[in-house]
Amino acid sequence: MAELPSPKSPLTHAALADALLAAVRERPWHEARDRRRNGQPFTHPPSLDLAVAVFPRQGPPAWANVLLSREHPEGLVAQIDTRAGAVSNIAFLADPVDAAGTSIAWQPGSDWQHIALRPLHGDGPHRFVAPYPASLIKLMVVVGVARLVCEGSASWHERWTHGGQTRRVADWCEPMITVSSNEATTALVALLHERGLIRREGEVETRNGLHTLLAQQGLPTLRLASTRADGGWFNRSGSGVGQLQMTAWDTVRLLWRLQETPAPWLPDSAAPLLPPACRTQVMDWLAAQQLNQVLSTGSVCALPGWVPGIQGRFAHKTGTTETYASDAGRVELPDGGHFLVALLTTLGSCSAPHPDAACDWNVPALGAAVERWIVSSVGI
């Protein structure tokens, strides 16, 4: 295994970017096999969007975002200013679907020159098709519910009925995050509609709507679009792929807003996204994650050929489908510091070496490599 670049002291954005790029380049992504092609190699390199922000126990934070795709097979470092603002050199494109609502960009043999790619955000010189985040979108949902709670428009203890079931709001949120319950997500999306935090079909978004809130937080690529008032959020509801959007850097910055550390890209007067009690509740659910199968792999450690991923205490949310695998959260460091990480990929279960695995083993190997480098970089 090749050595990643030696860390610099103090940790810098450039050193972190070099390390992330080296970690991505080091992995033999070409060896991944596509179950949809009877185990043959993928017809194109995968797409990966990896962002990290490191918060050492002492010293300022450092951040970086790197991307890989068929159009950038050697990887690409995103340009982010010294205030941790939005990526400036990438034109992010929405993950496209066909008339039947089927994801088409990542099908074997897909030709992007013959696919209409809709802009998502940015006008930089390099384009990147943002992979569908899958169940990682539930992070946006729980933040939306927490926002309702902190504004007094809902309560964790309030009983909410959906699909013939009545539970406390908190009892819908917990399984949505810890075991990725789609049923709970549908119930909570319906709650967000009912309380006006998501636009209703045919109506203009309310002034304090979720997209307005995310835009105010400087997170323009986080979109929970075209969901329905009955809670529908899948492709069959006209939402799903192409409508539910996240990029790694904005996901990291959303997680950043769930901690006390000031957000340098926002005005000094910016109010917290959530009050401390609501932030703590959301992070507690993320810390209780039971699906450790992407960047961390404790849930699948009994599988043959198992590859360990992130080993530190990881409060996170995963998202996996046949085509996609994503993961994002906060990793505690031995010295008391921590780092935030988000990864969105097109290496879902179709790339997994075992039917019970969620993705290609190179994904957790990447997580482990990044964690090792960060631990060494902060002088532990």
N, C-alpha and C positions, 0 to 999 in steps of 0.2 A: 504494500500500500504506500502510495506516494505521500510525502510529508506536505502538509499545508504550509503556507508562508508563516514564518516566525512572527509572533505578535510583537507589536511595538508598544512602548510605554511612554506616555499613557495610551490607552486604546484610542484609535482614531477611526473615523468613518472610512477612510481609504483602506486602512489595514483590514477592517472588517469586510469591506467589499471584496478585496483581493482574496480573503480567506473563503468567503461564500462562493465566489466564482471558481476558485480552485477546487472546492468541495464538490460543486456541481460537475465540473469538468472531469473530476477523478472517477466518477461513477460510470460503469460500462452500460449506459442506457441502451446501447445497441443490442445488448444481449437479452433484453426483455422479450418475452414471447407473447403473442396475441392468441388467446384462446379462441377468438372468433375466426382465426385462420388456422385452426387445428395445430396450434403451437408453433407456427412459423413466426419469424421476426416481424415486428411492426413495419408497415410500408413507409412510415415517416418517423423521425425522431419525436419523442414525446414533448409536450409543453409543460414547463414548470415555472411557477412564480413563487419565489422565496424571498421573504423579508424578515429581518431581525433587528431588534433594538436592544442593546445591552445597557444595563443599569448597574455599574459596579458599586460596591459598598462605599467606595471613595472615588471621587472624580466624576466628570460629566458623562452623560450617556453617549453612546455611539450607535449609528444605525446604517443600514445598507439594504438594498433590494437588487436581486439579480434575477434574470429571466432566461429561459431556454426554450427554443421552438424549432420547427423545421426551417423557419426563416432566419433563425439565429442559433445555428447548431453549436457554435463555440461559446454561447452564452453572451449576455449583455448586461452591463451594469446600469441601473437606473440612475438618472441624475436627480438628486434631492438636495435642496439648499440647506444652509446651516441652521435654519429654523425648523427643520423636519417638515417642510411643506410638501405639496403634492409633487409627484413625479413629473418632470418637465420634458423628457426626451422620448416619451412613448405615446403613441396614439393607440389607446386601448379600444378594442373592438368587441362587440357583444358576441357571445357564443350563438351561432345561428342554428335555426331549425328549419325543416321543410314544411310543406303545407299540412302535413299530418302531425306536426309538432314533435318530430323526431330529430334529435341532435345529429347533425350531418358533418361537422368539420373534422371529426376524429374517426369517421368510418374508414375501414381499409381502402386505400387507393383514392381517398378524397382529394380533389384538386381545388385549392383555394382560389385559383384564377377564375373558376367558373361558379363560385359561390358568392352571393351578395353578402358582404360583411358590413353590418351596421355599426356606426361609431358609438362608443360608450362614453369615453372622456379623453381629452387631450388631443393635441395636434402636433406632437413631436415627430421627428423624422423616421422613427422606427415604429412599426406597427406590431401589435401583439394581441392575438385573440385570447381573451380572458376565459379560462376554463370555468365551466359551471361549478359553483362551490358545493353543490349537493347539500347535505344536512348541516354544513357549516352556517347556512343561512339562519339556523335556529339561534345563533348568537345574536343576530339582529332582532329576532323576535323577542327573546328574553330581555334585551335592553329596552325594547319598546314597551313591554309590559312593566318593567321596573320604572320606566319614565312615567307611566300612568299612575303607578303606586306613589311615587315621590311627589306627583302633582295633586294627589288626592282624588284622582278619577277612578281609582280602583284600590283594592286592598289585597294583600297576600292571603288574608283569611276569608275574603269574600267568596261565596259559593257561586260558581259559574256552571251553567248547564249547557252541554253541547252533545249532540249525537245520542241523546237519551241518558247521558251520564252527568251527574252533578258532583263536582269536586271543588275544593278550595283552589283559588288561583295558584297558590304556591304548589299545590299537589298536581296541577297540570304542568307547571314549569319544571319541576324536578325531573320527571321522566323524559321530558323533551330534551333536556341537556344530558342527563346521565346515561340513558339508554337509547336516546335519539328517537323517542316515540313520535311517529307521524300523526297518530290520532291526537296526541296532546298538542302538537304544532297546529293542526287544523283548528282545534278548539281555541287556541290563543290567537291565531290570525283572525278568527271570527270576533274575538274580544277586541282586538285592536281596531277592527272595522266598526264595531258597535259603539266604541268610545270615541271614534273620530280621529284616531291616530294614523289610520290608513285611509286613503281616498276610497270612496265607494264608486262602483261602476257608474260612469256617466256624470260624475260630479267632479268639480275642481277640488284638489287637495286642500284640506283645511290649513289655516295659517300656521298652526302648530303641528302639522302632519309629520310623519316619520321621515319622509324625504327632505322636507324643509329642515327638520332637526339635524339630519345627517349632513346636509349642506352647510348648516350653521357651524357644525363641528369641523368643517373643512374636509369632509370625506365623500367626495362626489362620485366615487365608483361603487359605493354601497347602495344597492337598489333592491327593494322588495316590491317590485312592480306587478301590476295586473293580477294580484290576488283577488279573491271574491269575498263578498260579504258573508257567505256561508262558511268561510274558512278555506276555500279551495286554493291550493298553491302549487299543484302539480301541472305537468304539461297538458293533461286532459282538461284542465280548468282554464287554459289559456295563459297560464303563468309558467313556472318552472324554467327550463333551459331558455336562455335568451332574455328572460325577464328578471330573474333573481340573480343579481350580480354582486361579486366581491373581487377585489384584487388584494394581493398579499400585503402591500404597504398600507393601504387604507384599513385593512383588518388589524394590522399591528397597531395602527394609530387609534382604532376604536378600543382595543385592549388598553392602550396607554391612557385613554380617558376613563378607564375603570380603576385607576390607581391615583394616589395623591400627587404624584409627580406632575409639575406644571407642564402644559402642552405648549412648546415654544412657537408653534405655527399659529396659535390663536392669540388674540389680544390679552394683555395682562388682566384685563377686567372680565374676561370670560368666566361665566359661572360654571361650576362643576356639571358634568353631564348627569351624574346621579349623586345624591347625598351619601355619606359614608355607610349608613345602614343598608341601603339598597345595593351599593357596590359590593359590600361584604357578602350579601346574600347571593348575588350572581356569581361571585368568585368561589363561594363555598360549593355551589352546584357544579361549577367547572372542575373543582378539585375532586369531586366525587365521581368523576368520569369512569364508566365501566367499559368503554369500548376503546381500549388501548391497542390499536392495531394499524396505525399509520406511522407517525413519527416516533411513537413509543409502541412497543409490541408485547407488553406483559400479558395481554389477553390471549395471545396466540403462541406463547412460549413453548407449548408442547408439540407444535407442528414440526415435521422433519425439515431440516435446513434452516431452522429459525435464526433470524438475525436480530440481535438486540438493537433498540433504538435509543431514544433519550432515556437516561437513567434517573435524572433528578426528579424531585417532586414537580409534577406537571399538571396544572389546572388548565383544562383545554376542552375543545369541542372538535369532533371529527365529522367528516362527511364522505360517504363512499357509495358508489354505484358501480355498474359494470365498466363504465368508461372513465369515471373520475374518482380521485382520492384527495381529500384535503384535511388539514389539521391546523389548529391555531390555539395558542394559549401562552401561559406564563410558566417559566421554568425557574425554580429556586436554585441558587448557586451555593456551594458549601461555605463561602465566606460571608453570606448574608445578602449578597447582591442577587440580581435575577436578570433574566432576559425574556423578551417577548418574541415569539416566532409565529409565522404564518406560512403555510405552503399549500398551493393549489396546483394539482397535476391532472394529466390525462391518463394516469396509470392506475386505473381502477381494477376491479376484480378480474377483468379480462387479461390482465398482466400477471395475476397472482400465480405463484408456483404450486399452490395447493387450493382445493375448493373452499377451505375454511379460512384462507388468508384474504385480506382486503386489497392488497396491492403487491407490486413487485418488491422484492426484498431490498432493492437499491434505495427505496424511499426511507425506511428506518435507518439504513446505513448512512444515508445523508444526514439525518437528524443526529445520529451519534457522533459523526465527524464534526458537525457544527458545534455540538455541546462540548466535545473535547477541546476544540480550539478556544472556545470562549473561556472555559475553566482555566486553561493555561494562560490565556491573555490577561486575566485579572490577577495573576500572580499567586494562585493558590498552590 
